[in-house]
Amino acid sequence: MLAPAVRTGYNHAMVSTILDKMLQPATDQMPIEFARMLLDLRADGDLRARMDDLRAKANSGVITSEEDTEYKEFIEAIDILSILQLKARRIVSSHSD
């Protein structure tokens, strides 16, 4: 995971672009069934509640260092999942033509 980069000047857009390019060879071979499963993947209620709590603390300026690290790791996971879901959406779309 990219946690050290997050703590030392994380460039969200650059890391997402790099990750997108690195994943391309694998996602080009993604089976349609796996793509559909990725599109249905969502955080459960407990994870969403924890993310909401951390977001509120970050926005209020009362987040601890440990919570900030956890919050950034959530963001990284969401970035990765978002890239994979975008690629999955393209695959599913290309199979429905």
Secondary structure, 3 states (H helix, E strand, C coil): CCHHHHHCCCCHHHHHHHHHHHHHHHHCCCCHHHHHHHHHCCCCHHHHHHHHHHHHHHHHCCCCHHHHHHHHHHHHHHHHHHHHHHHHHHHHHHHCC
